[in-house]
Amino acid sequence: MKQSVIINIKYFDKSIPDYETHLTAKDFQRARMQRDYVPSKTRIDDSSMYNPDRFEGDIINPGLTSRTVKSFVGEADPTNITGIMRNAVRQTYLMWTDARIPYTISSQYSSYSRSKIAEAIEEYRRLTCIDFAPKSAADQDYIHIVPDDGCYSLVGRVGGKQPVSLGDGCIQKGIIIHELMHAVGFFHEQSRADRDDYVVINWSNVESGLQDQFDKYSLNMINHLGTDYDYGSVMHYAPTAFSKNGKPTIEPKKKGVEIGQRVGFSENDLYKINKLYECPQLEISPPDVPDEEDELEELKKGTTEIHESDGKAKNTIRPFRVTTSKPSTSTKATASPSVCRDKRRDCEFLARSGHCESRYSSKFMEENCAKSCNKCEVKCEDSRSWCQRWANSGMCTQAIFKDYMRLKCAKSCHFC
């Protein structure tokens, strides 16, 4: 009988001195092995992003207000028809050289939080040319990821050590991606000049004195880099942002769409990042193949499922035993359909967001989300070099390993 234990997630410990560290290979390995299941329509609580004392809730550039944003973003020549509707920084000095963003991460974060930050950074590496690189001694300008007061960032490269706060309520992949996208150089989606064609602002529901948090910027200041208004952008306000009564402050005019998702990039988000930094056409590939010893160790530990509703984790502890029995071949005739399936639990969301057809991510999606992208072709092969060795030890038939072996070692286990 399975034994289940409910444990609290510890995100950080502020009693520990805040010194600068880097993410490790273990952090990225843990991110791959313990990726949480977040259904595409999950409404993630992002209330920590809407601080009324900050510009648009989570932007802290010094002196930036609704009155000064014009000079910050920069006026374009009004006669230049290409200089319209940009929600990215206009000045090149606010962009990061060669798309490389040096970073450090606070020592106060728990291993769980480090893995979630690693998961978000890995998304940038896979789907854009943005390189969040460990800060070197030569780097004077860099971001420091720290658990301060809520979620916030500066927009673009401002010089020196600039904080990206991921505090209480911020350790979600989509929220982390959002704050890092500010650092890359982007404002919020609903600030676009054309937003009133797509959304309605319910001013009667907006907290008194916070109306300027819904300002939009002129065609000469904002450029959407050639994209349509994106309801699905990870940079869009949530429906109840700055609400005084819990009712929607911003509603889409188009029926059936949702705004304010905090699951991950939209297709337009990726296009705009790659356009702004003039990224080459990317050959998207899955994450690096993990080390055999590390992967076996993670399987021994069992699996962890995070529940968004209560912020707690259910840790299912399973017994581990390696035998020397030969792998079973009884499923050979019926198992092949299960080989062709999604390898990620957010595939449905990614497919609906257009990643299956994207020139930036189609190869990655075909490899990892074949079912959601309707790219199913049964391939009888192993994706790990150690499959035959594990199969010979009897792991094909053991409950703790069977799903993994069916997915990664179908050939050695005779599952196809």
Backbone hydrogen bonds in HBPLUS format (Angstrom, degrees):
<---DONOR---> <-ACCEPTOR-->    atom                        ^
c    i                          cat <-CA-CA->   ^        H-A-AA   ^      H-
h    n   atom  resd res      DA  || num        DHA   H-A  angle D-A-AA Bond
n    s   type  num  typ     dist DA aas  dist angle  dist       angle   num
A0317-ILE N   A0003-GLN O   3.40 MM 314  5.98 159.0  2.45 174.3 171.8     1
A0005-VAL N   A0315-ASN O   3.39 MM 310  5.55 158.7  2.44 138.9 145.0     2
A0315-ASN N   A0005-VAL O   3.14 MM 310  5.55 168.5  2.16 163.1 159.6     3
A0007-ILE N   A0313-ALA O   3.19 MM 306  5.67 172.1  2.19 164.4 166.8     4
A0313-ALA N   A0007-ILE O   3.23 MM 306  5.67 169.5  2.25 168.8 168.3     5
A0110-SER N   A0011-TYR O   2.97 MM  99  5.27 168.5  1.99 126.1 124.7     6
A0013-ASP N   A0108-GLN O   2.77 MM  95  5.13 149.0  1.87 140.8 151.0     7
A0016-ILE N   A0013-ASP O   3.23 MM   3  5.91 164.9  2.26 114.9 119.5     8
A0107-SER N   A0019-TYR O   3.01 MM  88  5.48 128.6  2.29 146.5 161.1     9
A0021-THR N   A0105-ILE O   2.87 MM  84  5.14 146.0  1.98 137.1 148.3    10
A0105-ILE N   A0021-THR O   2.78 MM  84  5.14 157.0  1.83 138.8 144.5    11
A0027-ASP N   A0024-THR O   3.04 MM   3  5.15 121.9  2.39  97.3 111.6    12
A0028-PHE N   A0024-THR O   3.25 MM   4  6.70 157.1  2.31 151.9 156.6    13
A0029-GLN N   A0025-ALA O   2.87 MM   4  6.07 152.1  1.95 146.1 155.0    14
A0030-ARG N   A0026-LYS O   2.83 MM   4  5.95 161.1  1.86 149.1 153.8    15
A0031-ALA N   A0027-ASP O   3.01 MM   4  6.21 147.8  2.11 138.8 148.0    16
A0032-ARG N   A0028-PHE O   3.11 MM   4  6.38 150.0  2.21 143.6 149.8    17
A0033-MET N   A0029-GLN O   3.04 MM   4  6.27 161.4  2.08 152.7 157.8    18
A0034-GLN N   A0030-ARG O   2.94 MM   4  5.78 147.3  2.05 147.5 153.9    19
A0042-THR N   A0039-PRO O   3.01 MM   3  5.34 165.0  2.03 119.8 121.5    20
A0049-MET N   A0046-ASP O   2.94 MM   3  5.71 164.9  1.96 125.5 129.5    21
A0050-TYR N   A0047-SER O   3.20 MM   3  5.65 171.3  2.21 116.2 118.8    22
A0151-CYS N   A0048-SER O   3.36 MM 103  5.84 172.7  2.36 131.9 129.7    23
A0051-ASN N   A0057-GLY O   3.05 MM   6  4.41 159.7  2.09 115.9 114.7    24
A0054-ARG N   A0051-ASN O   3.06 MM   3  5.62 169.2  2.07 122.9 125.2    25
A0057-GLY N   A0054-ARG O   3.13 MM   3  4.85 162.5  2.16 115.0 110.3    26
A0059-ILE N   A0055-PHE O   3.12 MM   4  5.16 142.8  2.26 147.0 156.3    27
A0153-SER N   A0058-ASP O   2.92 MM  95  6.29 147.9  2.03 149.9 155.7    28
A0060-ILE N   A0153-SER O   3.02 MM  93  6.08 151.7  2.10 141.0 147.9    29
A0064-LEU N   A0061-ASN O   3.07 MM   3  5.51 162.0  2.11 139.2 138.1    30
A0068-THR N   A0065-THR O   3.14 MM   3  5.16 133.1  2.37  96.5 108.8    31
A0069-VAL N   A0065-THR O   2.95 MM   4  5.83 130.5  2.20 152.9 161.9    32
A0071-SER N   A0068-THR O   3.14 MM   3  5.72 124.4  2.47 112.6 123.3    33
A0072-PHE N   A0068-THR O   3.19 MM   4  6.48 148.7  2.30 145.2 154.5    34
A0073-VAL N   A0069-VAL O   2.84 MM   4  5.93 176.8  1.84 160.1 159.1    35
A0074-GLY N   A0070-LYS O   2.99 MM   4  5.85 153.1  2.06 137.1 145.8    36
A0076-ALA N   A0220-ASN O   2.80 MM 144  4.91 132.7  2.03 128.8 144.0    37
A0080-ASN N   A0077-ASP O   2.82 MM   3  5.31 162.3  1.85 121.0 127.2    38
A0083-GLY N   A0080-ASN O   3.05 MM   3  5.66 160.0  2.09 118.3 124.3    39
A0087-ASN N   A0223-ASN O   2.80 MM 136  5.70 107.0  2.34 129.0 120.7    40
A0187-PHE N   A0087-ASN O   2.65 MM 100  5.16 167.4  1.67 153.5 157.7    41
A0089-VAL N   A0185-GLY O   2.79 MM  96  5.43 147.0  1.90 154.8 163.4    42
A0094-LEU N   A0091-GLN O   3.17 MM   3  5.67 158.4  2.21 111.0 117.5    43
A0095-MET N   A0092-THR O   3.02 MM   3  5.27 162.5  2.05 110.2 115.5    44
A0157-ARG N   A0094-LEU O   2.68 MM  63  4.55 167.1  1.70 126.1 130.9    45
A0099-ALA N   A0096-TRP O   3.15 MM   3  5.27 149.7  2.24 132.4 125.3    46
A0100-ARG N   A0097-THR O   3.08 MM   3  5.99 171.3  2.09 127.5 130.2    47
A0131-ASP N   A0099-ALA O   2.84 MM  32  6.13 169.4  1.85 160.6 162.4    48
A0101-ILE N   A0131-ASP O   2.82 MM  30  5.94 163.3  1.85 140.6 146.1    49
A0133-ALA N   A0101-ILE O   3.03 MM  32  5.96 138.7  2.21 118.7 131.1    50
A0143-ILE N   A0102-PRO O   3.03 MM  41  6.46 162.8  2.06 151.2 150.3    51
A0103-TYR N   A0133-ALA O   2.86 MM  30  6.05 140.2  2.02 150.6 156.2    52
A0135-LYS N   A0103-TYR O   2.96 MM  32  5.13 153.3  2.03 150.7 143.5    53
A0104-THR N   A0143-ILE O   2.92 MM  39  6.42 136.4  2.11 151.4 164.1    54
A0145-ILE N   A0104-THR O   2.93 MM  41  6.25 168.8  1.94 150.3 148.3    55
A0106-SER N   A0145-ILE O   2.85 MM  39  6.04 156.7  1.90 172.5 175.3    56
A0114-ARG N   A0110-SER O   2.99 MM   4  6.24 161.2  2.02 152.2 157.9    57
A0115-SER N   A0111-SER O   3.02 MM   4  6.20 149.3  2.12 141.4 148.9    58
A0116-LYS N   A0112-TYR O   3.08 MM   4  6.46 147.1  2.19 146.8 155.9    59
A0117-ILE N   A0113-SER O   2.96 MM   4  6.25 157.8  2.01 154.1 159.8    60
A0118-ALA N   A0114-ARG O   2.88 MM   4  6.05 155.4  1.94 144.1 151.7    61
A0119-GLU N   A0115-SER O   2.90 MM   4  6.08 145.2  2.02 137.7 147.0    62
A0120-ALA N   A0116-LYS O   3.14 MM   4  6.44 154.1  2.21 144.0 149.2    63
A0121-ILE N   A0117-ILE O   2.99 MM   4  6.26 164.6  2.01 153.3 157.5    64
A0122-GLU N   A0118-ALA O   2.88 MM   4  6.01 151.0  1.96 146.1 154.2    65
A0123-GLU N   A0119-GLU O   3.17 MM   4  6.45 140.9  2.34 137.5 146.9    66
A0123-GLU N   A0120-ALA O   3.10 MM   3  5.15 124.8  2.42  95.2 109.2    67
A0124-TYR N   A0120-ALA O   3.25 MM   4  6.71 152.9  2.33 147.0 153.1    68
A0125-ARG N   A0121-ILE O   3.04 MM   4  6.38 158.2  2.09 148.9 154.8    69
A0126-ARG N   A0122-GLU O   2.94 MM   4  6.10 152.0  2.02 147.1 154.0    70
A0127-LEU N   A0123-GLU O   3.01 MM   4  6.00 161.1  2.05 151.4 156.0    71
A0128-THR N   A0124-TYR O   2.92 MM   4  5.34 139.2  2.09 145.1 148.2    72
A0139-ASP N   A0136-SER O   3.12 MM   3  5.42 155.5  2.19 108.9 116.1    73
A0142-TYR N   A0160-GLY O   2.99 MM  18  6.27 160.8  2.02 146.5 145.7    74
A0162-GLN N   A0142-TYR O   2.95 MM  20  6.29 168.7  1.96 160.4 164.1    75
A0144-HIS N   A0162-GLN O   2.90 MM  18  6.02 150.8  1.99 139.1 143.9    76
A0164-VAL N   A0144-HIS O   3.01 MM  20  5.98 152.9  2.08 139.2 136.5    77
A0146-VAL N   A0164-VAL O   3.04 MM  18  6.25 156.6  2.10 143.7 150.1    78
A0148-ASP N   A0146-VAL O   3.05 MM   2  5.78 128.2  2.33 107.0  92.3    79
A0166-LEU N   A0146-VAL O   2.96 MM  20  6.04 152.5  2.04 135.7 144.6    80
A0167-GLY N   A0150-GLY O   3.03 MM  17  4.58 153.5  2.10 122.8 127.7    81
A0152-TYR N   A0165-SER O   3.19 MM  13  5.11 153.9  2.26 128.3 132.0    82
A0165-SER N   A0152-TYR O   2.85 MM  13  5.11 138.1  2.03 138.9 150.8    83
A0156-GLY N   A0182-HIS O   2.98 MM  26  6.48 153.2  2.05 142.2 145.4    84
A0170-CYS N   A0167-GLY O   3.11 MM   3  5.53 150.6  2.20 142.7 138.9    85
A0172-GLN N   A0170-CYS O   2.83 MM   2  5.66 136.2  2.02 106.5  93.2    86
A0176-ILE N   A0172-GLN O   2.93 MM   4  6.13 163.8  1.95 164.0 169.2    87
A0177-ILE N   A0173-LYS O   2.86 MM   4  6.12 162.5  1.89 154.5 159.4    88
A0178-HIS N   A0174-GLY O   2.99 MM   4  6.14 152.2  2.07 138.4 146.0    89
A0179-GLU N   A0175-ILE O   2.99 MM   4  6.31 165.5  2.01 155.8 157.2    90
A0180-LEU N   A0176-ILE O   2.95 MM   4  6.13 162.2  1.98 154.4 159.8    91
A0181-MET N   A0177-ILE O   2.88 MM   4  6.01 139.6  2.04 141.4 152.8    92
A0181-MET N   A0178-HIS O   3.10 MM   3  5.09 122.4  2.45  92.9 107.9    93
A0182-HIS N   A0178-HIS O   3.16 MM   4  6.60 139.0  2.34 144.4 154.7    94
A0183-ALA N   A0179-GLU O   3.28 MM   4  6.69 157.7  2.34 142.5 147.4    95
A0184-VAL N   A0180-LEU O   2.88 MM   4  6.23 142.7  2.02 142.7 154.0    96
A0185-GLY N   A0181-MET O   3.16 MM   4  6.42 137.9  2.34 134.1 143.8    97
A0186-PHE N   A0181-MET O   3.13 MM   5  5.91 151.3  2.22 139.3 144.6    98
A0185-GLY N   A0182-HIS O   2.88 MM   3  5.14 127.4  2.17 100.9 115.4    99
A0191-SER N   A0188-HIS O   3.36 MM   3  5.77 163.3  2.39 110.1 114.1   100
A0189-GLU N   A0235-MET O   3.08 MM  46  5.50 156.8  2.13 112.5 119.7   101
A0192-ARG N   A0189-GLU O   3.23 MM   3  6.08 165.7  2.25 126.0 127.5   102
A0217-TYR N   A0191-SER O   3.03 MM  26  6.13 153.8  2.10 168.2 162.7   103
A0195-ARG N   A0192-ARG O   3.23 MM   3  5.37 164.5  2.25 114.0 114.5   104
A0197-ASP N   A0194-ASP O   3.08 MM   3  5.80 161.9  2.11 122.6 128.2   105
A0198-TYR N   A0195-ARG O   2.85 MM   3  5.31 159.0  1.90 115.4 122.6   106
A0199-VAL N   A0195-ARG O   2.88 MM   4  6.02 151.5  1.96 161.9 171.3   107
A0253-LYS N   A0198-TYR O   2.73 MM  55  5.37 169.2  1.75 147.3 144.4   108
A0200-VAL N   A0251-GLU O   2.74 MM  51  5.24 157.7  1.79 153.0 160.4   109
A0251-GLU N   A0200-VAL O   2.95 MM  51  5.24 160.1  1.99 147.5 154.0   110
A0202-ASN N   A0249-THR O   2.79 MM  47  4.76 155.1  1.85 125.3 133.4   111
A0205-ASN N   A0202-ASN O   2.95 MM   3  5.70 159.6  1.99 122.3 128.7   112
A0206-VAL N   A0203-TRP O   3.15 MM   3  5.20 156.0  2.21 103.9 111.3   113
A0244-LYS N   A0205-ASN O   2.87 MM  39  5.81 161.5  1.90 159.9 163.3   114
A0207-GLU N   A0242-PHE O   2.97 MM  35  5.88 167.1  1.99 161.0 160.8   115
A0210-LEU N   A0207-GLU O   3.04 MM   3  5.64 156.3  2.10 142.6 143.0   116
A0213-GLN N   A0210-LEU O   2.99 MM   3  5.56 161.4  2.03 115.8 121.9   117
A0214-PHE N   A0211-GLN O   3.03 MM   3  5.78 163.7  2.06 120.3 124.4   118
A0215-ASP N   A0212-ASP O   3.27 MM   3  5.12 156.6  2.33 108.8 106.2   119
A0221-MET N   A0218-SER O   2.93 MM   3  5.31 154.2  1.99 110.9 119.1   120
A0222-ILE N   A0218-SER O   3.10 MM   4  6.29 151.3  2.18 160.7 169.0   121
A0227-THR N   A0224-HIS O   3.23 MM   3  5.65 154.1  2.30 111.7 118.6   122
A0233-SER N   A0230-ASP O   3.28 MM   3  5.41 169.7  2.29 109.0 111.1   123
A0236-HIS N   A0233-SER O   3.26 MM   3  5.44 163.9  2.28 111.4 111.5   124
A0241-ALA N   A0238-ALA O   3.25 MM   3  5.48 161.8  2.29 122.0 119.5   125
A0249-THR N   A0239-PRO O   2.73 MM  10  5.94 154.4  1.79 156.3 162.2   126
A0250-ILE N   A0239-PRO O   3.22 MM  11  5.11 157.9  2.27 143.6 144.9   127
A0243-SER N   A0240-THR O   3.14 MM   3  5.27 136.7  2.34 141.8 130.6   128
A0270-LEU N   A0266-SER O   3.22 MM   4  6.55 161.7  2.25 150.8 153.7   129
A0271-TYR N   A0267-GLU O   2.98 MM   4  6.26 159.8  2.02 147.6 153.9   130
A0272-LYS N   A0268-ASN O   2.88 MM   4  6.03 165.9  1.90 155.1 157.7   131
A0273-ILE N   A0269-ASP O   3.08 MM   4  6.31 161.2  2.12 150.6 155.4   132
A0274-ASN N   A0270-LEU O   3.02 MM   4  6.16 173.5  2.03 155.2 157.3   133
A0275-LYS N   A0271-TYR O   2.78 MM   4  5.90 142.5  1.92 144.1 155.8   134
A0276-LEU N   A0272-LYS O   2.84 MM   4  5.89 167.6  1.85 149.1 152.4   135
A0277-TYR N   A0273-ILE O   3.13 MM   4  6.30 161.3  2.16 150.7 155.1   136
A0279-CYS N   A0274-ASN O   2.79 MM   5  4.83 158.9  1.83 145.5 151.2   137
A0278-GLU N   A0275-LYS O   3.12 MM   3  4.91 160.1  2.16 100.5 106.0   138
A0295-GLU N   A0291-ASP O   2.90 MM   4  6.09 163.0  1.93 157.6 162.5   139
A0296-LEU N   A0292-GLU O   2.97 MM   4  6.12 161.3  2.00 152.1 156.9   140
A0297-GLU N   A0293-GLU O   3.02 MM   4  6.15 153.8  2.09 142.7 150.0   141
A0298-GLU N   A0294-ASP O   3.02 MM   4  6.30 153.8  2.09 148.3 154.6   142
A0299-LEU N   A0295-GLU O   3.07 MM   4  6.34 154.6  2.14 145.5 152.2   143
A0300-LYS N   A0296-LEU O   2.97 MM   4  6.23 148.2  2.08 145.9 154.6   144
A0301-LYS N   A0297-GLU O   3.18 MM   4  6.43 145.3  2.30 141.0 149.5   145
A0302-GLY N   A0299-LEU O   3.32 MM   3  5.47 145.2  2.45 100.1 109.1   146
A0316-THR N   A0303-THR O   3.35 MM  13  5.95 155.3  2.42 169.4 175.3   147
A0305-GLU N   A0314-LYS O   3.37 MM   9  5.63 172.5  2.38 146.2 147.7   148
A0314-LYS N   A0305-GLU O   3.15 MM   9  5.63 165.8  2.17 161.9 162.3   149
A0307-HIS N   A0312-LYS O   3.17 MM   5  5.88 174.9  2.17 167.4 169.0   150
A0311-GLY N   A0307-HIS O   3.00 MM   4  5.77 131.8  2.24 151.2 165.0   151
A0332-LYS N   A0329-THR O   3.28 MM   3  5.58 165.3  2.30 116.2 117.5   152
A0334-THR N   A0331-THR O   3.17 MM   3  5.56 133.7  2.40 108.4 120.2   153
A0335-ALA N   A0331-THR O   2.97 MM   4  5.55 142.6  2.12 168.5 167.9   154
A0338-SER N   A0335-ALA O   3.01 MM   3  5.67 134.0  2.23 120.1 131.0   155
A0339-VAL N   A0336-SER O   3.07 MM   3  5.27 145.5  2.19 105.7 115.9   156
A0343-LYS N   A0368-ASN O   2.71 MM  25  5.04 171.9  1.71 154.5 157.2   157
A0350-LEU N   A0346-ASP O   3.04 MM   4  6.32 165.0  2.06 155.1 159.8   158
A0351-ALA N   A0347-CYS O   2.78 MM   4  5.95 159.8  1.82 156.8 161.9   159
A0352-ARG N   A0348-GLU O   3.03 MM   4  6.23 162.3  2.06 147.9 152.4   160
A0353-SER N   A0349-PHE O   2.99 MM   4  6.17 133.3  2.22 141.8 154.8   161
A0355-HIS N   A0350-LEU O   3.17 MM   5  5.70 160.3  2.21 161.6 155.7   162
A0354-GLY N   A0351-ALA O   3.05 MM   3  5.37 162.7  2.08 110.4 114.8   163
A0362-SER N   A0358-SER O   2.84 MM   4  5.17 136.9  2.03 150.3 150.8   164
A0365-MET N   A0361-SER O   2.92 MM   4  6.13 159.0  1.96 155.7 162.0   165
A0366-GLU N   A0362-SER O   2.91 MM   4  6.11 155.7  1.97 148.7 154.7   166
A0367-GLU N   A0363-LYS O   3.15 MM   4  6.37 150.5  2.24 144.1 151.4   167
A0368-ASN N   A0364-PHE O   2.96 MM   4  6.12 149.4  2.06 147.1 155.9   168
A0369-CYS N   A0365-MET O   2.61 MM   4  4.90 155.3  1.66 141.3 146.6   169
A0373-CYS N   A0369-CYS O   3.02 MM   4  6.13 146.5  2.13 152.9 163.2   170
A0375-LYS N   A0370-ALA O   2.76 MM   5  4.65 173.6  1.77 147.3 148.2   171
A0374-ASN N   A0371-LYS O   3.11 MM   3  5.07 162.3  2.14 104.9 109.9   172
A0383-SER N   A0408-LYS O   2.76 MM  25  5.17 168.4  1.78 156.7 157.6   173
A0387-CYS N   A0384-ARG O   3.32 MM   3  5.57 165.6  2.35 114.8 114.7   174
A0390-TRP N   A0386-TRP O   3.05 MM   4  6.33 159.1  2.10 157.1 163.4   175
A0391-ALA N   A0387-CYS O   2.76 MM   4  5.97 158.4  1.81 156.3 163.4   176
A0392-ASN N   A0388-GLN O   2.89 MM   4  6.05 157.5  1.94 147.4 153.0   177
A0393-SER N   A0390-TRP O   3.15 MM   3  5.18 135.8  2.35  95.3 107.6   178
A0395-MET N   A0390-TRP O   3.30 MM   5  5.82 162.6  2.33 156.1 151.4   179
A0394-GLY N   A0391-ALA O   2.98 MM   3  5.31 163.4  2.01 113.1 117.3   180
A0401-PHE N   A0398-GLN O   2.97 MM   3  5.54 140.9  2.13 115.9 126.5   181
A0402-LYS N   A0398-GLN O   2.87 MM   4  5.67 136.4  2.06 157.2 169.8   182
A0405-MET N   A0401-PHE O   2.83 MM   4  5.97 167.1  1.84 165.8 170.4   183
A0406-ARG N   A0402-LYS O   2.90 MM   4  6.04 152.6  1.97 149.9 157.2   184
A0407-LEU N   A0403-ASP O   3.14 MM   4  6.32 148.6  2.25 142.8 150.4   185
A0407-LEU N   A0404-TYR O   3.13 MM   3  5.23 122.1  2.48  96.5 110.6   186
A0408-LYS N   A0404-TYR O   2.81 MM   4  5.97 166.7  1.83 160.8 164.7   187
A0409-CYS N   A0405-MET O   2.78 MM   4  4.77 145.2  1.90 123.9 134.1   188
A0413-CYS N   A0409-CYS O   3.06 MM   4  6.15 150.5  2.15 154.8 163.5   189
A0415-PHE N   A0410-ALA O   2.86 MM   5  4.87 163.2  1.89 152.4 153.9   190
A0414-HIS N   A0411-LYS O   3.08 MM   3  5.08 159.8  2.12 104.5 110.6   191
